Amino acid sequence: MSSSEEPIPPFRHRVYGLTVATWIPFPELEPAPEGAPVDVAIRLGEVPADLPDARFRGARFQTAPGRLLAWIPGVGRYLTFEGREIRVQPDPGSTESDLRALLLCSPMGALLHQRGILPLHASVIVTSQGAVAFMGVSGRGKSTLAAHFSKRGFRVLADDVAAVTFDAAGNPIVQPGLPQFKLWPNSARELVEDAESLPRLRPQLDKRTLAFRDSFCREPVPLARLYHLSADSRISEPTLTLQPVLKRVTLLLENTYRAQYLPGLGLQKPHFQSLSRLAAQVPLTTVTRPDRSEFSALTLVDLLAADLAP
């Protein structure tokens, strides 16, 4: 039986502007509106161990036009295809929490690329100007900054992955993501008193999750500003540098979520077109902080709050 003939999974959720039907509940995700048409099906099924026509083979993934095969030993294999389905084959002894956590990373990133949605490695808050995204590699403080802004009364649109679409007029829009932060212990301790009580992202990882449903923004918001987070051991004070358009394209490519999938998926050209369109419309500022452990994230929050002031 082809996937189009299979029953639609029973549970409905909303994420990245998509209505997703899943075979089990995903408590990390928002419920979908009643009667919303399903965009993506996530179901259990057999997943091949190899893509014979793969254009690219990585350590734990293979890509071919329209398909991503990804696997994590001890958890399972995932097949994302055509931007409309993710098929999951669990390994013996895997847990539902692990299957969910990993599905929302690489397989979902590939699905966004397949649907022409631009996924940035960024956390996003909502300001009076519009959505403001903090981009950066893991450990640069994206989630920590967004969480501190949340404590100051700002709504949060996304953590870690920002899904950018374009409206009919070509304006960039950020779609709501997951209403939870993923924090390393030192960051979690800055934000909550009993950080050790926060749930782990996965049992074997020390990274914690912190839900923010009360401050979660559930509507798409136009993207107004981009900040690229960097660190430099040679400086003593943080600096802000507004980047020209060509440099913005480079930084956006470097901070594209799962950009390594693009060549095998055959999506490099449309992806570059999206980056160029975004770079031409939205200011991008590099934020360089001192690279030392005693530097306080609150200093950066104060600096950015002043820069964002109307």
N, C-alpha and C positions, 0 to 999 in steps of 0.2 A: 504493500500500500504506500503510495507516495505521500509526502508530508502534507500536500494540499487536501488529501482525503482523510487525514487523521483528525480525530476530535481535537478541538481547541482546548488547551489545558484550563482547569477550572478557576484558578486564582488570577485576579486582575490587579495590576499595579500601574503607577504612573511614574516615569523617570525620563529625564532628558527630552521632554516634550512628546514622549511615546507612550502608548498604552501597551503594556506587556502582559501576556498571559503565561503563567508559570504552573508547573506541576505540583509545587508545594508553596505555602505562603512564604513571602520574603518580608519579614518584619522590618528590615532596613528601609524598605520602600514605602512610598505613599500609596494609599488605595486609589484605584482609577475611578473616575466619575461613572455613575450608573449609566449603562448603555453605550459607553464609549466604544467605537470600533477598534478591534485589536490590530496593532501594527506589527507586533513581534510575538512569536511563540517560542517559549523555552520549555523543552520537554525531554524526558528520559528516552534513550534509544541507543542503538549500536553506533559506535563511532569508529571509523577505520584507524588503524595504527600508522597509516602512511597515505600521503596524497601522491599517487603515481606521476601526476603532471605538475608537481610543485615547481614553482619558479625560484623559490628561496627556501632553504632549510636551515633553521636556527637550532640552538641548543634544546629548546623545548617548544618549538613551533615550526610549522610549515605553512606556506602561503601559495595559493594559486588564484587566478582570476575568479573573484566571487566567493572564495572560501579561505577560512583560516582553520587549521588544526592546531590545537594547543593542548598540552598535557602537563600535569604535575604528579610525579610518582607518589603513590599513597593516597591520592585524592581522586583523580579521574582524568578523562579525556573530553575535550570540548570541540565541537565542529560548528563554526559560525558560517552561514552561507547566505549570500544575496541580500543581506541586510534585513532579513525577515524571520530568521530562525536560528536558535542556538540549541544544538542537541548535546546532551550530557550523558556520558557513560561512567558511572562511579567505579572506582577501584574497590576491591574488597576491604571492608573496615573503615571506609571513608565516612565522614560525618556530614550531615546536612549543612551545618554552619560553615565548614570548610568549602563545600561545593558552592554555596552561595557567595562566600567572600571572594573566591577566585573567579567565579563566573562574572562578577561585577568589575573585574579588572581587565585582563587581556581579551577574553571573548567579547565583552561589551564594547571595549575600545575598537576592536575590529568591526563590529556591527555599525558603530557610529560612522567610521570611515566609509563603509559600504553604502550607507544611506546618504552620503554627501554632507554629513554633519561634521563640523570641525571640532575635534576634542583637544583642548589645551590642558597641559599639566598645570592646573591653576585652581586656586580657591577664590570665591567671588562674594563680595558684599554689595549691598544696595545703598546708594547715597542719593542725595537730592539731585545730583547730576545724572544718575543712572547707575548701571552696574560697573563695578570696579574690580578688576581681576589682578591677583597676585600670582605671578608665574615663577617657576623655579624648579630645579632638580630636587629630589628627595632630600630632606634635611635642611633646606634653606629657610623654613619657617612659614610656609604658605598657610597651613592649618592654624598655627599658633597666632599669626596676625589676624586671621579671620575670626578666631575665637575671642581674641581680646576686643576686637571691634564689636563683636556680638555682645560682650559684657557692657559695652558703652551704649547699647541701644540700637545698633545697626542690625538690619535683617541680613541673613546669609542665604545666598542663592545656590552655592555649590561648594564642595570641599574636594580638593585633589584633582578632580576632572571637571572641566568647564566645557559644556557642549554649546558651541556657537552655530547658530543658523542665520540665514539672511531673509529679511522680509521681502514683500513684493517690490519695494522700492530699492532693494539692495542694502538696507541698513543692517548691521550686525546685531543679533539678539542673543542673550544668554538664556538657555532653558534651565528650569529647576533641576538640580541633581538629587543627591541623597542627603537627608537631614541628619547627618552624623559626621563629626570630626574624627580623623585618624591621627592620634597623637603619640609621640614617643614619651616615655615616663617623665623626663625632665620638663617637657612642655606641659604635660598633664598636671604636674605638681604646681606649676605657675597659676593654673586656672581653677583647680578644685582642691579642697582640703584633703580628701581621702582618695588620692589618685589611684592607689593600689586596688581600690574596690571597683574601678571601672572595668567593664568587660574587655577581654583581649580580642583583637581582631581575628587571630587564630590561636589555638592553644599553645603552639610552640613559639609564638612571637610575643615580644614584650610590648608591642604597639597596642595602644588602648583605643576604644571608641567612646565618644561622648556625644550623645544625641542632643540636637538643638531644635526640636520640633516647635517650641514656642517662638523662636526667632527665625524660623524657616520661611523664606519667601516662596510661595507656591505659584507665582505667575512669572512668565518670561519678562525680561527687562532689557531694554536697549543697552549695549555696551558702550560706556563713555570713556573709560581710562584703562590702561594696561600698565602694570608695574612688573619689571623683571628683577627678581631678587638675586643678589650676588654677594660675595664675601671676599675680603682682601686683608691679609695679615699685615700689610704695610701701612694701613691707615689707622687713625685713632678715633675718627668721627665718621658717621655715615654721610654719604653724599648722594645727590640726585642728579642724573644726567638724562636730559631729554634726547631721544635718539632720532636721527633722520630716517626717512622712509625705507631706504635700502637696508639699513641696519635692523629696522623693525622686522623685515621679512626674515632675515637670518635668525633673529632671536625667536620669532614665532615658530620657525621650523625646528630650532633646537628644543623648544618647549611644546612641541606637538606630542600628545599622548600616543604612544605606540607607533611612532613614525617609522620604525623598522619594518612594519608590515606593508608599507605603501608600495615598494617596488614589486613584491610578489603578487599583491592584489591588483597591480596595474593601475594605480590611482595617483601616481605622482603628479601628472599634469593638472587634473582638477584640484588637487590639494594645493599646489602652488598658486593656482588662480585664486583660491579662497584666501590664502595667506596674503597675496598681493592686494586683494580687495580690502581686507581687514587693515593691513598696514597703511593703506592710503587714507583711511577714514578715522582711525582711532590713535590718539597720542600714546606713545610708549616711553616710559621713563625707567632707566636702570637705577635700582636702589642698591648701593654698595655699602655694606656694613663691615665693621672690624671683625676679623675672623678670630675671635677669642671667646672662651667659655663664659667669662664674666660679663660679656656684653648683654644688656637687658633688652628683651623684646619690647618692653614698654617704651624705651627710647625711640624705637622705630615706629611704634604706633603713634606717639606724639608727633613725630616728624611728618608722617604720612597724613595724619588728621589735619595738620596745618596746611599741607600741600593741597589737600582736597577741599579746604574751606572755600565756599563760594567767593 
